[in-house]
Amino acid sequence: MNARLIAVHGKHLTKNAILQQRIIERCVLINSINSYYGRRKIGKREVVGFGVNGSYIYFDRPDFPMPAIRFREDDAALTSLRAKEKGNWKQLTLDEKKTLYRASFCSTFAEITAPTGEWKAITAGVVTLVATSLVLFALMKKFVMPPMPESLTLEAKKEQMRKMIILGIDPVEGLSSKWDYENNRWKE
């Protein structure tokens, strides 16, 4: 019993070890690919984090506000600002702080989450579609469809109801049950 338990436990450990080894190999492969191809694509921009799936890409997303690389490449003015940034931040002016922020990020959270006005185009499209449908329906009704049958006029419906009462159709719960045949009028 104990030998069998050890054998099963050993197989489980072996599977976990193989799985961990594959994960490590994949991470090494991704990092080596990113270190060669990814760095070549980003130019001289600084890598500041892991990013999404270890890819060296920049995008602004409010749900993942930590891009892997900075937004802009460093130039001479930005390099001097980065050196000044390492000191006391109270010595930086507001414009310098904004310049540093814009070098790292393209947009602020307020700019990312600001409404785009896309709803206007969608609403205009829906209203146009509904209006076009109504115009087409009116044109079809006027020029294509035959006129409504005589049986749908008010006089024809009254005549049909009179005949149903005379014939005594549905006398238990229907129309005829509500007609007083002795006084020739509707029951109260």
C-alpha angles and dihedrals in degrees: 000000000000092000090052091049091050091049092051091045090049092052090050091051090048092053091049091048091050091048092049091048091053091049091051092048091050092049091049090049093049092047093048092048091047093046091056107030100024096051091048091055098048096055115204097339116130120248107228104168149001096269123189112337090342093291120146098231134126125222136146114239126156092211092053108029097170111086118191095236138032119263097238136033117248117257129182096277093046092048091055090048091051089053089050089047091063089065130059111328091209088071091060117092121230091253091053091051090050091048091052091048093049090049090057100035134031097207139019122235089257091054093046095050096038114120113262099207090238090133089072093062092045092049091048090051093050093047091048091050093049093046092049090049092051093048091049090048092051092048092048092049093049102041109018111031119075117246118275114271120259090245090074096060119105093246092052091050091051090050091049091051091049091053091048090053092048091050092046096233115187096359097177105058105347137080097303092054090064095052122090104219095188096055095030095232142092117288116251 
